[in-house]
Amino acid sequence: MSNGLFRGLHTSCSLLCAGSVRTLHAVTPGCVAGLPLLLQPFTNLRSFSSAASGTEHLRDFAIIAHVDHGKTTLMDRLLSQTGNTLAGDRVMDSNALEKERGITISSKYTSFGYKGFTINAVDTPGHADFGGEVERILGMVDGALLLVDANEGPLSQTKFVLEKALKRGLKPVVVLNKVMLASMRQLHRALVYNLPCCQCCLCCCNGCLWCLAWFQLPSVFLKLMLHVGRFSDVLNSMISSRFTLRACDDLRACLLCQVDRPSVTEQQCNEVQSNLFDLFAHLGATDDQLDFTTLYASAREGWASKELCVGQTPENPSMAPLLDAILEHVPPPPGDPQGRFAMLVTMTERDSFLGRVATGRIASGQVKVGDKIKVLRHSGAAGGGDSKVTKIFKRSGVGKLELDSASAGDVISMTGAAAAGIADTIGAVDLAAALSPGPIEPPTLSMIFGPNDSPLAGREGAHLTGSKIGERLNAEAETSVSLRVLPVDGGGESFEVQARGELQLGLLIENMRREGYELSVSPPVVVYRMVNGQRMEPLEEVVCEIEDEFSGPIIDALSLRRGELLEMKPIEVEGKQRLTFVAPSRGLIGFRSLFATLTRGSGMLHRAFQSYGHYKGPLDKVRKGVLISMAGGKTTTHALGLLEPRGVLFTGIQQEVYNGMIIGECSRDGEMEVNPVREKKLTNVRNTGSEEKVSLSPARVFTLEDAIGYVAEDELIEVTPSKIRLRKRMLDSSTRKSLKRKAA
């Protein structure tokens, strides 16, 4: 898309939004995301906490779902419609990386009032790498909203989180989300592929780039624009003169017809419900759990309904039916307010002023500011001496509310227990036993973290030593239940970090480099188990949604990685397939980038831990050789121009390299040592012709996740605040050759 066209789009959208907000509110009251619909006055939590005599007016629930099925958006709508003013979307995602990547990394809780009840709600991550967050959160709630995309149905992570909820004895409330009017992607597909009268002005734009940008607008703005008659004006400002507008009237009529087309059908929803029932039964649900309640919702548009309204928005649209279902189907929390105080810690954070903040649900008793408490480790050992509660507060909407006291069933945060960690118990000084944290799935992947010892070490970072790295890793392990930090035998200042996947490890490294750490990390390896003398390895369920033409390459690629095809079936979108595999975790390291390449960025990949299974055998070679620098200095255009035919370069001109650094991927399977700093020799002979111009292709740039998936067993990743480099573990060439001969 040209810059002028993009500016025209931006200007037109701004004018439309600025001039039509009042009309928009009148046309679709309560449907527009961000316009609060106050269902009940917000309850004053301080006065309510002191007035309540038990747990009858409390409800604790978590939102669980597969990635991108709408958990955080749903939480935004619940908050906005219970009297909270939100500054933008995804208000629960406070971490910088969460905002950048648009994902939820750590669980967040908040509370709001509705019909005299205090509802504690927890937003959980959807990625499989953060499954430990979901497991520990389910221990402090009494109900769960199982959110399922009505277009996609239950996927791999849906199965994982549902299994954990059922094992905890929870009875989920199923919410089929994204039951809305036609989305912009579906509208674009309908116009381009199904409407012949629109072909003349839509299909001549080389892939409809302007359409793709145009259809990012919310559907309600498009619908308003069509009704108020400004479509032609906006269309004229967006389309260059080479587009014909003679079909504009037909186009407008077709758009009006397609905007009111539902994104899902009743048959699709019934099929998803049938699949969910089968999934419940397969996971061992009880008769009571099988009798689950189903609601239909559009979190983006801000409504929920007990009945499926095909092709239309419900009358008086709001989240009230969903909130009523929470009050009806989520039981009040158990616990005796008159017993000994005990609270299981499920989240911890560090405040620069208050120190360590421990969050959890009070299992029994009451606690007041100034009470003496002690910490019990989940193993039963004492966690230091007695301490005193200094602050009690809870999340209220998008802010915090300080409390004088709290009692059984409520979710609170407190300070004063400096020794408390996740899964520990904070209780009265006479509490005898710790509370059980419940089972947590173990990590499946590990990497070795150590100080950076390359020739370029110490030039950028502020934290360079192994002791500093160890302190930071141990601090991270205190806040993440699925992360383990172990010392390496004979490794000096190195540490083994075990986690659930590449994404979790990549985010940890990214946070550390932003904090000024320099370190070197090893390639990831899976965590094996020995059962009856046999080696067991972690297996994952892999679901791929791809175009028909890419099914062959994907099956071949996963077969090389010891994957087994379980199911292959067409999906609703024309020309697409859904492939389900089971594959070893070690075979999936680095597969996401290959998947994006093979599907040309059009496919969707979902992964979730399944179980430990028998070792599948060695993997076939999935990577070519590399180009290794044999000299140090700055790269030159002359040298890189000679090396480019040898493979793909990872470095550009005038970049620092050193002996043993990987500067590219070789076009052959073997490794090749090269000199990227060689300069062109000058002679005393004057050339009459001009110098030959060297044109280099852009160097391949690695993200942390790409580097983690690419690096081989005898290599390391060098991480600094501004650089990501690949290098050989042994920098000296003769040492590498000697070790290779001994291994042979």
C-alpha positions in Angstrom: 0.0 0.0 0.0 1.3 3.4 -0.9 2.0 6.0 1.8 -0.5 8.4 0.3 -3.2 5.7 0.4 -2.4 4.8 4.0 -2.6 8.5 5.0 -5.9 8.8 3.2 -7.2 5.8 5.1 -6.0 7.2 8.4 -7.6 10.7 7.7 -10.9 9.2 6.6 -11.2 7.0 9.6 -10.3 9.9 11.9 -13.0 12.1 10.3 -15.6 9.3 10.4 -14.9 8.5 14.1 -14.8 12.2 15.1 -18.0 13.1 13.3 -20.2 10.2 14.1 -19.7 9.1 17.7 -22.9 10.6 18.8 -24.8 9.0 16.0 -23.1 5.7 16.6 -24.2 5.7 20.2 -27.8 6.3 19.1 -27.7 3.6 16.4 -26.2 0.8 18.5 -26.6 1.5 22.2 -24.6 -0.9 24.4 -23.0 -2.7 21.5 -19.9 -0.6 21.1 -16.9 -1.8 22.9 -15.6 0.9 25.3 -19.0 2.6 25.9 -19.8 1.5 29.5 -23.1 0.0 30.3 -23.6 0.4 34.1 -25.4 -2.7 35.2 -25.2 -2.1 39.0 -23.6 0.6 41.2 -20.1 -0.5 42.2 -20.0 -2.0 45.6 -17.7 -0.3 48.2 -15.4 -3.2 49.0 -14.1 -1.7 52.3 -17.6 -1.4 53.8 -18.8 -4.6 52.3 -15.8 -6.6 53.7 -16.5 -5.4 57.2 -20.3 -6.0 56.9 -20.3 -9.5 55.4 -20.6 -12.3 57.9 -19.6 -15.2 55.7 -18.7 -16.1 52.2 -22.2 -16.1 50.7 -21.7 -12.9 48.8 -18.3 -13.8 47.3 -17.7 -15.5 43.9 -14.2 -16.5 42.7 -13.7 -17.6 39.1 -11.1 -17.8 36.4 -11.3 -17.3 32.7 -9.6 -20.2 30.9 -9.2 -20.7 27.1 -7.0 -21.4 24.2 -4.8 -18.5 23.0 -6.6 -15.7 21.2 -10.1 -16.9 22.1 -10.9 -13.6 23.8 -10.1 -13.9 27.5 -8.6 -10.5 28.1 -11.2 -8.8 25.9 -13.9 -10.4 27.9 -12.4 -9.2 31.1 -12.3 -5.7 29.7 -16.0 -5.8 28.9 -16.9 -7.2 32.4 -14.9 -4.4 34.0 -16.3 -1.6 31.8 -19.9 -2.8 32.3 -19.6 -2.9 36.1 -18.7 0.8 36.5 -15.0 0.9 35.8 -13.5 3.5 33.5 -10.9 1.8 31.2 -8.0 3.7 29.5 -7.8 1.6 26.4 -8.0 -2.1 25.7 -6.2 -5.1 27.4 -6.0 -3.2 30.7 -5.1 -6.4 32.6 -1.9 -6.8 30.6 0.4 -4.4 32.4 3.7 -5.9 31.5 5.6 -4.1 28.7 6.2 -7.4 26.8 2.5 -8.2 27.1 1.5 -4.9 25.6 4.1 -5.3 22.8 3.2 -8.8 21.8 -0.6 -8.7 22.6 -0.4 -11.8 24.8 -1.0 -12.6 28.5 2.1 -13.9 30.2 1.2 -13.9 33.9 -2.2 -14.3 35.5 -3.9 -11.1 36.8 -6.8 -10.8 39.2 -9.2 -8.1 40.0 -12.6 -7.7 41.6 -15.9 -5.8 40.9 -19.3 -5.6 42.4 -22.6 -6.8 40.9 -26.0 -7.1 42.6 -24.5 -6.8 46.0 -21.9 -9.6 45.4 -18.2 -9.2 45.2 -16.8 -11.1 42.3 -13.1 -11.9 42.1 -12.0 -12.6 38.5 -8.7 -14.0 37.2 -7.4 -13.6 33.7 -5.1 -16.4 32.7 -2.6 -16.9 29.9 -3.6 -19.0 26.8 -0.1 -20.1 25.6 1.0 -23.6 26.4 4.3 -22.3 27.8 2.5 -20.6 30.6 0.3 -23.5 31.6 1.8 -23.5 35.1 0.1 -20.1 35.6 -3.3 -21.7 34.9 -2.7 -24.7 37.1 -1.9 -22.7 40.2 -4.7 -20.1 39.7 -7.3 -22.9 39.5 -6.5 -23.7 43.1 -7.8 -20.4 44.4 -11.2 -20.2 42.5 -14.4 -22.2 42.7 -15.5 -21.9 39.1 -14.2 -21.3 35.6 -15.5 -19.7 32.4 -14.3 -22.0 29.6 -14.1 -19.6 26.6 -14.2 -21.2 23.2 -14.1 -19.5 19.8 -17.3 -20.5 18.1 -15.5 -20.5 14.7 -12.6 -22.7 15.7 -14.0 -24.9 18.4 -11.9 -26.6 21.2 -8.2 -26.7 20.4 -5.1 -28.1 22.1 -4.8 -25.7 25.0 -8.6 -25.8 25.5 -8.1 -29.5 26.3 -5.2 -28.8 28.7 -6.9 -26.2 30.8 -10.2 -28.0 30.8 -8.5 -31.2 32.1 -6.9 -29.2 34.9 -10.2 -27.6 35.9 -12.1 -30.9 35.9 -9.4 -32.5 38.1 -9.8 -29.6 40.5 -13.5 -30.5 40.8 -14.6 -27.3 39.1 -17.8 -27.1 37.0 -17.0 -24.8 34.1 -19.5 -22.5 32.4 -19.0 -22.7 28.7 -19.0 -19.5 26.7 -19.0 -19.7 22.9 -17.3 -16.4 22.0 -17.1 -14.5 18.7 -20.8 -15.2 17.9 -21.1 -11.8 16.2 -22.0 -10.2 13.0 -19.7 -10.8 10.1 -16.1 -10.0 10.9 -14.0 -7.8 8.6 -12.0 -10.8 7.4 -15.1 -12.7 6.5 -16.6 -9.7 4.9 -13.5 -9.2 2.7 -13.5 -12.9 1.8 -17.2 -12.7 0.8 -16.7 -9.6 -1.3 -13.6 -10.8 -3.1 -14.6 -14.4 -3.7 -18.4 -14.5 -3.7 -19.7 -11.2 -5.1 -19.2 -10.9 -8.9 -20.6 -7.4 -9.0 -17.8 -6.1 -6.9 -14.9 -7.8 -8.8 -14.4 -4.7 -11.0 -13.4 -2.4 -8.2 -12.0 -4.8 -5.7 -10.0 -7.4 -7.5 -7.8 -5.1 -9.5 -5.7 -3.9 -6.6 -3.0 -6.7 -6.5 -4.2 -8.6 -3.5 -6.6 -6.0 -2.2 -4.1 -4.4 0.2 -6.3 -1.4 0.7 -9.2 -3.7 1.5 -7.2 -5.5 4.2 -6.3 -2.3 5.9 -9.8 -0.9 5.4 -11.4 -3.9 7.0 -9.5 -3.5 10.2 -12.2 -1.0 11.2 -14.7 -2.3 13.7 -17.8 -3.6 12.0 -20.0 -1.0 13.8 -18.2 1.9 12.2 -18.5 0.3 8.7 -22.2 -0.3 9.3 -22.7 3.3 10.5 -20.8 4.7 7.5 -23.0 2.8 5.1 -26.2 4.0 6.7 -25.3 7.6 7.0 -24.3 7.7 3.3 -20.6 8.6 3.6 -19.3 5.4 2.0 -18.7 7.0 -1.4 -16.9 10.0 0.1 -14.6 7.8 2.1 -14.1 5.3 -0.7 -13.1 8.2 -3.1 -10.5 9.4 -0.6 -9.0 6.0 -0.3 -8.9 4.6 -3.8 -6.6 6.0 -6.5 -7.9 7.2 -9.8 -7.3 3.9 -11.6 -10.1 2.2 -9.7 -13.5 2.3 -11.3 -16.4 3.5 -9.2 -19.3 2.7 -11.5 -20.2 -0.3 -9.3 -20.2 1.8 -6.2 -24.0 1.5 -5.7 -23.9 -2.2 -6.2 -21.0 -2.4 -3.8 -22.8 -0.5 -1.2 -25.8 -2.8 -1.5 -23.7 -5.9 -1.2 -21.8 -4.5 1.8 -25.1 -3.8 3.6 -26.2 -7.3 2.9 -22.9 -8.8 4.1 -22.6 -6.7 7.2 -25.7 -8.4 8.6 -24.4 -11.9 7.8 -23.6 -13.9 11.0 -20.0 -15.1 11.5 -21.2 -18.5 12.7 -24.3 -20.6 12.0 -26.5 -22.5 14.5 -25.2 -25.7 13.0 -21.6 -24.7 13.7 -22.4 -23.8 17.4 -24.2 -27.1 17.8 -21.2 -28.9 16.4 -18.9 -27.1 18.8 -21.1 -28.0 21.7 -21.1 -31.6 20.7 -17.3 -31.6 20.4 -17.1 -30.0 23.9 -19.4 -32.6 25.4 -17.2 -35.4 23.9 -14.1 -33.6 25.2 -15.6 -33.4 28.7 -16.5 -37.1 28.6 -13.0 -38.1 27.3 -11.4 -36.2 30.1 -13.4 -38.1 32.8 -15.9 -35.4 33.8 -18.5 -36.4 36.3 -22.3 -36.4 35.5 -22.6 -33.0 37.2 -19.7 -31.6 35.2 -21.2 -33.0 32.0 -24.3 -31.0 32.6 -22.6 -27.7 31.8 -24.3 -24.4 31.0 -23.6 -22.8 27.7 -23.8 -19.1 26.8 -23.2 -17.2 23.6 -21.2 -14.0 23.6 -19.3 -11.5 21.6 -16.7 -10.0 23.9 -15.6 -7.5 21.3 -19.1 -6.1 21.0 -19.8 -6.4 24.7 -22.8 -8.8 25.0 -23.7 -12.3 26.1 -26.9 -14.3 25.7 -28.4 -17.5 26.9 -29.9 -18.1 23.5 -28.1 -18.1 20.1 -29.3 -15.1 18.1 -28.3 -15.9 14.6 -27.7 -12.9 12.4 -28.8 -10.3 14.9 -27.6 -8.6 18.2 -29.7 -9.6 21.3 -32.3 -7.2 22.6 -30.7 -4.9 25.3 -27.2 -6.3 24.7 -24.9 -6.5 27.7 -22.8 -8.9 29.8 -25.7 -9.2 32.4 -26.6 -12.8 31.4 -23.0 -13.9 31.9 -22.7 -12.2 35.2 -26.0 -13.8 36.3 -24.6 -17.2 35.3 -21.5 -16.6 37.4 -23.7 -15.9 40.4 -25.9 -18.9 39.8 -23.3 -21.6 38.8 -20.1 -20.6 40.7 -20.5 -21.6 44.3 -19.4 -19.4 47.2 -15.9 -20.1 48.5 -15.5 -22.6 51.3 -13.8 -21.7 54.6 -14.6 -21.0 58.2 -14.2 -17.3 59.0 -13.8 -18.2 62.7 -10.9 -20.7 62.2 -7.2 -20.1 62.2 -5.9 -17.8 59.6 -4.4 -19.6 56.6 -3.7 -18.4 53.0 -2.0 -20.2 50.1 0.2 -17.9 48.1 -0.5 -18.1 44.4 1.2 -14.9 43.1 4.1 -12.8 44.3 5.5 -9.5 43.1 8.0 -7.0 44.4 7.1 -3.4 45.2 10.0 -0.9 45.4 8.4 0.7 48.5 6.4 -2.1 50.2 8.8 -5.0 49.4 7.4 -8.5 48.6 3.7 -8.6 48.0 2.0 -12.0 48.4 -1.4 -12.7 46.8 -3.8 -15.6 47.5 -7.2 -16.6 48.7 -7.8 -16.9 52.5 -8.7 -20.5 53.2 -9.9 -19.9 56.7 -10.0 -17.3 59.5 -9.5 -13.6 59.4 -6.5 -11.3 59.2 -6.0 -7.7 60.2 -3.2 -5.2 59.8 -0.8 -5.7 62.6 -1.5 -9.4 63.1 1.5 -11.7 63.7 1.9 -14.3 61.0 4.4 -17.0 59.9 5.3 -18.7 56.7 5.2 -22.5 56.1 6.9 -24.0 53.1 4.8 -26.4 51.1 7.1 -29.1 52.3 6.1 -28.3 55.9 9.3 -26.6 57.0 9.2 -23.2 58.7 9.9 -20.3 56.5 11.8 -18.0 58.9 10.6 -16.4 62.1 7.3 -14.7 62.9 6.5 -11.4 61.1 3.7 -8.9 61.1 1.1 -7.9 58.5 1.9 -4.3 57.4 -0.6 -3.8 54.5 -3.7 -5.5 53.2 -5.2 -4.5 49.9 -7.0 -6.0 46.9 -7.4 -5.2 43.3 -10.6 -3.3 42.6 -11.4 -2.7 39.0 -8.3 -1.2 37.5 -6.9 0.1 40.8 -6.2 -1.0 44.4 -8.3 -0.7 47.5 -6.6 -0.8 50.9 -8.3 -2.9 53.6 -8.2 -3.0 57.4 -9.1 -6.7 57.5 -10.2 -9.6 55.4 -11.8 -13.0 56.0 -12.1 -16.5 54.5 -13.0 -16.7 50.8 -11.6 -13.4 49.7 -8.6 -12.9 47.4 -6.2 -10.3 48.8 -2.6 -9.1 48.6 -0.6 -8.5 51.8 2.9 -7.3 52.7 5.0 -8.3 55.7 5.7 -11.9 54.9 9.1 -11.3 53.2 9.9 -15.0 53.1 6.7 -16.1 51.4 7.0 -17.7 47.9 4.6 -19.3 45.5 2.9 -22.4 46.9 3.9 -21.4 50.5 1.3 -20.9 53.2 0.9 -17.7 55.3 -0.9 -18.4 58.5 -1.4 -17.6 62.2 1.6 -18.3 64.5 -0.1 -21.4 65.9 -0.9 -22.9 62.4 0.4 -26.4 62.4 0.4 -27.6 58.8 0.8 -25.9 55.4 -2.0 -26.0 52.8 -1.6 -28.3 49.8 -0.8 -26.4 46.6 -2.0 -29.2 44.3 -0.1 -30.9 41.5 1.9 -28.9 39.0 3.1 -30.3 35.7 6.9 -30.4 35.6 9.1 -28.4 33.1 9.9 -30.0 29.8 12.7 -27.9 28.5 16.0 -26.7 29.9 18.8 -24.3 29.0 22.2 -23.4 30.6 22.6 -19.7 31.5 26.1 -18.3 32.1 28.1 -15.1 31.9 29.2 -13.9 28.5 32.8 -14.9 27.8 33.1 -13.9 24.1 35.8 -11.4 22.9 33.1 -8.7 22.8 31.9 -9.3 26.4 31.4 -6.4 28.8 31.0 -3.6 26.2 27.2 -3.0 26.8 25.8 -4.7 29.8 25.6 -3.5 33.4 25.3 -7.0 35.0 28.0 -9.3 33.8 28.9 -11.8 36.5 27.5 -15.2 37.2 26.4 -14.3 40.7 24.3 -11.4 39.3 22.7 -13.7 36.8 22.0 -16.3 39.5 20.3 -13.7 41.7 18.1 -12.6 38.8 17.1 -16.2 37.9 16.3 -17.1 41.5 14.1 -14.0 41.7 12.3 -15.1 38.6 11.8 -18.6 39.9 10.1 -17.2 43.0 7.3 -15.7 40.9 6.9 -18.5 38.3 5.8 -21.8 39.6 6.7 -23.6 36.3 10.3 -22.3 36.3 13.2 -24.1 38.1 16.8 -22.9 38.6 19.4 -25.5 39.4 23.2 -25.1 39.7 25.3 -26.9 37.1 27.8 -29.5 38.4 31.2 -28.2 37.6 29.8 -25.3 35.7 31.2 -22.6 37.9 28.9 -19.6 37.5 26.4 -21.4 35.2 22.8 -22.3 36.0 20.3 -24.8 34.5 16.9 -23.2 33.9 14.0 -25.5 33.3 10.8 -24.2 31.8 7.7 -25.2 29.8 8.8 -24.0 26.3 10.8 -21.8 24.0 8.4 -18.8 24.5 8.8 -18.8 28.3 12.6 -19.0 28.1 12.7 -16.4 25.3 10.7 -13.9 27.4 12.9 -14.4 30.4 16.0 -13.7 28.3 14.4 -10.7 26.7 13.5 -9.2 30.1 17.0 -9.8 31.4 18.7 -8.1 28.3 16.4 -5.1 28.8 17.5 -4.9 32.4 21.1 -4.7 31.3 22.3 -8.3 31.6 24.9 -9.9 29.3 24.9 -13.7 29.2 25.4 -16.7 27.1 22.8 -19.4 26.8 23.0 -23.0 25.5 20.6 -24.6 23.0 17.5 -26.0 24.7 17.2 -29.7 25.5 14.2 -31.6 26.7 13.9 -32.9 30.3 13.9 -36.7 30.1 12.5 -39.2 32.6 13.5 -42.8 33.4 10.6 -45.1 34.0 11.4 -48.8 34.6 14.7 -48.4 33.0 13.3 -46.8 29.8 13.8 -43.3 28.7 10.6 -41.2 28.4 10.4 -37.8 26.7 7.7 -35.1 26.6 5.2 -35.3 23.8 3.0 -32.5 22.5 -0.2 -32.2 20.6 0.2 -30.0 17.5 -2.7 -28.6 15.6 -2.0 -26.9 12.2 -4.6 -24.9 10.3 -3.3 -24.5 6.7 -4.2 -24.1 3.1 -4.7 -27.4 1.2 -1.6 -26.8 -0.9 0.7 -26.7 2.1 -0.5 -29.9 3.8 2.2 -32.1 2.0 5.2 -30.0 3.1 3.9 -29.7 6.7 3.4 -33.5 7.0 6.9 -34.1 5.5 8.5 -31.5 7.9 6.9 -33.0 11.0 7.7 -36.5 9.9 11.4 -35.6 9.9 10.9 -34.4 13.5 9.3 -37.7 14.5 5.7 -36.4 14.4 2.8 -38.7 13.8 -0.4 -37.5 12.0 -3.5 -38.3 14.1 -6.2 -36.5 12.2 -6.7 -34.6 9.0 -10.1 -32.9 8.2 -11.4 -29.9 6.3 -12.5 -26.8 8.3 -15.2 -24.3 7.6 -13.0 -21.9 5.6 -12.9 -23.1 2.0 -9.7 -24.7 0.9 -8.2 -25.2 4.4 -7.3 -28.3 6.4 -6.8 -28.9 10.1 -4.0 -31.4 10.8 -3.5 -32.9 14.3 -0.1 -34.4 15.2 1.6 -35.8 18.2 5.3 -35.0 18.2 8.2 -35.0 20.7 9.0 -31.6 22.2 12.6 -31.8 21.0 11.4 -32.1 17.4 9.3 -28.9 17.7 12.2 -26.7 18.8 12.5 -24.1 16.1 9.6 -25.5 14.1 7.4 -22.4 14.4 9.7 -20.3 12.1 9.9 -23.1 9.6 6.1 -23.5 9.7 5.7 -19.8 8.9 8.0 -20.2 6.0 6.4 -23.3 4.6 2.9 -21.8 4.8 4.0 -18.3 3.6 2.7 -16.8 6.8 -0.9 -17.9 6.2 -1.1 -20.9 8.6 -1.9 -21.2 12.3 0.1 -23.4 14.7 -1.1 -24.5 18.2 0.8 -26.6 20.6 0.1 -28.1 24.1 1.9 -30.6 26.3 0.2 -34.0 26.2 2.1 -36.5 28.2 5.5 -38.3 28.6 5.9 -41.1 26.2 8.6 -43.5 25.0 11.7 -42.1 23.3 11.0 -41.7 19.6 14.6 -42.1 18.4 17.1 -39.6 16.9 15.9 -36.8 14.7 16.9 -36.5 11.1 19.1 -33.6 10.2 16.9 -30.5 10.1 19.5 -27.8 9.6 22.3 -27.0 7.2 25.8 -26.1 8.1 27.0 -22.7 9.2 29.6 -20.1 8.1 32.1 -19.5 10.9 34.4 -16.5 11.2 38.1 -17.3 11.3 39.2 -13.8 12.1 38.2 -10.8 14.2 37.4 -7.2 13.3 34.7 -5.4 11.3 33.1 -7.0 8.3 33.8 -5.5 4.8 31.6 -5.2 1.7 34.3 -6.9 -0.3 34.5 -10.0 1.9 30.7 -10.3 2.3 30.2 -10.0 -1.4 32.5 -13.0 -1.9 30.7 -15.0 0.8 27.1 -14.3 -0.2 27.0 -17.0 -2.9 28.1 -19.5 -0.1 24.8 -19.1 1.8 22.6 -16.8 3.9 24.5 -14.1 5.9 23.6 -13.1 9.5 25.7 -10.0 9.7 25.9 -6.8 7.6 28.8 -4.6 6.7 30.9 -2.8 9.3 29.8 -5.1 12.1 32.1 -6.5 14.8 32.9 -10.2 14.5 35.3 -12.5 16.2 37.0 -15.9 15.7 34.4 -18.6 16.2 31.4 -16.4 15.7 28.6 -17.7 13.3 28.0 -15.2 10.6 25.7 -17.2 8.2 24.2 -20.4 7.1 26.0 -22.5 4.6 24.3 -23.7 1.5 25.8 -27.1 2.1 25.4 -29.5 5.1 29.0 -29.1 6.3 30.5 -26.1 8.2 32.8 -23.6 6.5 35.3 -21.3 8.1 35.5 -18.0 6.3 37.1 -14.6 6.6 34.4 -11.8 6.7 36.9 -9.0 7.5 39.2 -9.4 4.4 39.8 -6.1 2.6 40.3 -5.7 -1.1 44.0 -5.4 -1.9 45.2 -2.3 -3.7 47.9 -2.1 -6.4 49.9 0.6 -8.1 48.1 0.0 -11.3 45.4 2.5 -12.1 42.2 1.1 -13.6 40.5 3.1 -16.3 37.1 1.6 -15.6 35.0 2.3 -12.5 35.0 0.0 -9.5 32.6 -2.9 -9.5 29.5 -2.2 -7.4 28.8 -4.8 -4.8 25.1 -5.3 -3.9 24.3 -7.3 -0.8 21.0 -8.9 0.2 19.7 -7.9 3.7 21.2 -10.0 6.5 18.9 -12.4 8.3 17.9 -11.0 11.6 17.2 -13.4 14.5 14.7 -12.8 17.3 15.4 -14.6 20.5 12.9 -17.3 19.8 14.4 -17.8 16.3 17.9 -18.1 17.8 16.7 -20.5 20.5 15.2 -22.7 17.8 18.2 -22.5 15.4 21.3 -23.0 17.6 22.9 -26.4 17.6 24.3 -28.6 20.4 27.9 -27.3 20.1 26.9 -23.6 19.8 25.8 -20.8 22.2 23.7 -17.7 22.0 25.4 -14.5 23.0 22.9 -12.0 24.4 23.6 -8.4 25.2 21.2 -5.4 25.6 21.4 -4.6 21.9 22.8 -7.7 20.1 21.9 -11.3 19.6 24.9 -13.3 18.2 25.5 -17.0 17.5 28.8 -18.6 18.3 30.6 -21.9 18.7 31.0 -23.1 22.2 34.7 -23.6 21.6 36.0 -20.5 19.7 39.3 -22.0 18.7 39.2 -23.9 15.4 41.8 -26.5 16.4 40.1 -27.3 19.7 36.8 -27.9 17.8 38.5 -30.2 15.3 40.2 -32.1 18.2 36.9 -32.6 20.0 35.2 -33.8 16.8 37.9 -36.4 16.2 37.6 -37.7 19.8 33.8 -37.9 19.5 34.1 -39.9 16.3 
